[in-house]
Amino acid sequence: MENKISYILGKEASSRYSGRNIKDLNYLNRDLKSVIAIDFMEENLLKHKKNLILLPPFNGEETDTEFRNIIPFLKGKFY
């Protein structure tokens, strides 16, 4: 299976919005209709809420399956 996670957005891909730094998907230079962002804080993607899959913070436990639970959706979207 080909790795589909192409980018991790850091500070260099942020912009000021409503008085704070947020992740700006426009830095990816691609059609945002085909971009999905996964985060645990909606505030991190205020300008791109349509692209956001909001998950609770990872707690480090094996019982934390939130990310695994969205894998079928992601596979359906890209394969």
C-alpha positions in Angstrom: 0.0 0.0 0.0 1.3 3.4 -1.0 1.7 5.9 1.8 -0.9 8.7 1.3 0.1 11.0 4.2 2.0 13.6 2.2 2.4 16.5 4.5 2.6 17.4 8.1 1.8 21.1 8.6 4.1 22.9 10.9 4.7 26.5 11.8 5.9 27.3 8.3 2.4 26.5 7.0 0.5 28.7 9.3 -1.1 32.1 9.0 -2.6 34.7 11.4 -6.4 34.5 11.7 -8.6 35.9 14.4 -5.5 36.9 16.4 -3.8 33.5 16.5 -1.7 31.3 14.3 -3.6 28.5 12.5 -2.8 25.8 10.0 -3.3 27.1 6.5 -3.9 24.3 3.9 -3.4 26.8 1.1 0.4 26.3 1.7 -0.1 22.8 0.1 -0.6 24.4 -3.3 -3.3 21.9 -4.3 -7.0 21.6 -4.9 -8.4 21.6 -1.3 -11.3 19.4 -2.5 -8.9 16.5 -2.3 -7.3 17.4 1.0 -8.3 16.0 4.4 -6.8 17.3 7.6 -6.9 15.4 10.8 -6.5 17.3 14.1 -7.7 17.3 17.6 -8.4 21.0 17.8 -10.9 22.6 15.5 -9.3 26.0 16.3 -6.2 24.8 14.4 -8.1 24.8 11.1 -10.5 27.7 11.4 -10.2 28.6 7.7 -10.6 25.0 6.5 -13.4 23.4 8.6 -14.7 21.5 5.6 -11.4 19.6 5.3 -11.2 18.7 9.0 -11.7 15.3 10.6 -11.8 16.2 14.3 -10.5 13.5 16.6 -10.1 13.5 20.4 -6.4 13.8 21.5 -4.5 10.6 21.4 -4.1 9.3 25.0 -1.3 6.7 24.2 -3.4 3.7 25.3 -3.9 0.7 23.2 -7.6 1.1 23.7 -7.5 4.5 21.9 -8.8 3.5 18.5 -10.2 6.8 17.2 -7.7 7.0 14.3 -8.1 3.3 13.4 -11.9 3.9 13.3 -11.6 6.3 10.4 -9.3 4.1 8.3 -12.3 2.6 6.4 -13.5 6.1 5.5 -10.0 7.1 4.4 -9.6 4.0 2.3 -13.0 4.6 0.7 -12.0 8.1 -0.1 -8.6 7.4 -1.8 -8.8 3.8 -3.1 
